[in-house]
Amino acid sequence: MGLKPCNKKIWRKGHHIFTSHSIPAKKFDKWVKKVARRSGQKVDWYYFGGRAVVKVLGNAKQVYTATEAIKELLPEHDQLMREAVGPDLADICKGTFV
């Protein structure tokens, strides 16, 4: 079973808050769902130009809440990155906030 496409409303109107890469799609999807649950916001992601783009739908407060959830879950993201590219490269290739 494949992953569901990004929620169209989030894709069209959401605020880009984080970009990552190299983590397998199923693992990244699971992590983004944790961000959504932790923040209580509408968060989804999609690939663009070989990068995983994370967006949140809502106002500034909702964007802030989702960004804070990403910060809390960043150690898990970084572990997924180490698993995907190895520890040496993971120190160089980090996800980035927008």
C-alpha positions as CSV (number, residue, x, y, z in Angstrom):
1,M,0.0,0.0,0.0
2,G,1.4,3.4,-1.0
3,L,1.2,6.7,0.9
4,K,-1.7,9.0,0.5
5,P,-1.0,12.2,-1.4
6,C,-0.6,15.4,0.5
7,N,-3.9,16.9,1.6
8,K,-4.8,19.3,-1.3
9,K,-5.9,22.1,1.0
10,I,-2.6,22.0,3.0
11,W,-0.6,21.7,-0.3
12,R,-2.3,24.8,-1.8
13,K,-2.8,27.1,1.2
14,G,-0.4,25.8,3.8
15,H,2.7,27.5,5.2
16,H,6.0,25.9,4.4
17,I,7.7,25.4,7.8
18,F,10.3,22.6,7.3
19,T,12.3,20.9,4.6
20,S,14.1,17.6,4.8
21,H,15.5,14.8,2.5
22,S,16.9,11.3,2.3
23,I,14.6,9.8,4.9
24,P,12.5,7.0,3.4
25,A,8.9,8.3,2.6
26,K,7.1,5.8,5.0
27,K,9.3,6.8,7.9
28,F,9.1,10.5,7.1
29,D,5.3,10.2,6.8
30,K,5.1,8.6,10.2
31,W,7.2,11.4,11.7
32,V,5.1,14.1,10.2
33,K,2.0,12.5,11.5
34,K,3.6,12.7,15.0
35,V,4.2,16.4,14.4
36,A,0.5,16.8,13.5
37,R,-0.7,14.9,16.6
38,R,1.7,16.7,18.9
39,S,0.8,20.1,17.6
40,G,-2.9,19.4,17.1
41,Q,-2.6,21.2,13.7
42,K,-3.2,20.2,10.1
43,V,0.3,19.3,9.0
44,D,1.2,17.3,5.9
45,W,4.1,17.0,3.5
46,Y,5.1,16.3,-0.2
47,Y,8.2,15.9,-2.3
48,F,9.4,18.9,-4.4
49,G,12.7,18.9,-6.2
50,G,13.9,15.8,-4.3
51,R,13.1,17.4,-0.9
52,A,10.4,16.7,1.6
53,V,8.4,19.9,2.2
54,V,6.4,20.1,5.4
55,K,3.4,22.5,5.5
56,V,0.9,23.5,8.1
57,L,-2.5,25.0,7.5
58,G,-3.6,27.9,9.6
59,N,-2.8,31.3,11.1
60,A,0.5,32.4,12.7
61,K,-0.3,30.8,16.1
62,Q,-1.0,27.5,14.4
63,V,2.2,27.7,12.4
64,Y,4.1,28.5,15.6
65,T,2.5,25.5,17.4
66,A,3.5,23.1,14.6
67,T,7.0,24.5,14.5
68,E,7.4,23.9,18.2
69,A,6.2,20.3,17.7
70,I,8.9,19.8,15.1
71,K,11.5,21.2,17.4
72,E,10.4,18.7,20.1
73,L,10.5,15.8,17.6
74,L,13.7,16.9,15.9
75,P,15.9,14.3,17.7
76,E,13.7,11.6,16.2
77,H,14.1,13.2,12.8
78,D,17.8,13.4,13.2
79,Q,18.0,9.7,14.1
80,L,16.0,8.8,11.0
81,M,18.5,10.9,9.0
82,R,21.4,9.1,10.6
83,E,19.8,5.7,9.6
84,A,19.3,6.9,6.1
85,V,22.6,8.5,5.3
86,G,25.0,7.4,8.1
87,P,26.2,9.4,11.1
88,D,28.9,11.4,9.3
89,L,26.7,12.7,6.5
90,A,23.8,13.2,8.9
91,D,25.8,15.8,10.7
92,I,26.1,17.8,7.5
93,C,22.6,17.1,6.0
94,K,20.1,18.4,8.5
95,G,16.5,19.4,8.0
96,T,15.9,23.1,7.8
97,F,13.2,25.4,9.1
98,V,11.8,28.0,6.8
